[in-house]
Amino acid sequence: MEVVRLAASDARLLAARYTRHGNSHRRMRSALEEAGALAAAERLTALRRMERSFGVDLGRVCSLYQRREDPALHPLERAVIEYITATLSGAGGDEVLLLLDNLRHVRELMEGRLVAEPEP
């Protein structure tokens, strides 16, 4: 199984990009640089490279992950979030696991293909 393992701070950074900056890497990076948060801006760029290499919108997935405990969340949406993400608690703090294979399965289902259906 292909998994992206993020520090909780990285997951928050990506979720903030999605929710506060319209998922725009450039806008968030500019805002961080203007605020003097150069280390966070560099981390955001590194996460963007990771995102491109996996072909996954990490900001959107991290935003979903942050909403997982919202009492107003529909049970089906909660189940999907739990299927594509997990929390790993350790001595160094929590980490967020993004289960890319499961995410791809959900994508395939949303596109109208069955997961077990062979490629054309």
C-alpha positions, 0 to 999 in steps of 0.5 A: 500500500502506498502511504504519505506520512505527514507531521501533523504540522504539515497536514495543518499547513496543507489544510490551511492552503486549501481552506484559507488560500483557495488551495493556491500554493503561490498565494499561500507562499506569498502570504507566508513570505510577507509574514516572515515565515520563511521556513514554513514557505520552504516547507510548503514548497517541499510539500508541493513537490511531494504532491506533484510526485504522487499526483494527489491534492494533499491540501484537499485530503488534509482539509478533509482529515481536519473535518473528520470529527465535526459532529455535523459531518455526514456519516458517509463522508466520515467513513470515506475520510477514515478510509483514506486517512489515519492518525499515527500517534507516537512519542514525537507527536501525531502524524497523518497517514494518507492512504493513497491506494484507498484514495485512488479507489474512491476516485475510481468509484466517483468516476463511475468505474468499479475498483475491480474492473479491468482497465480498457 
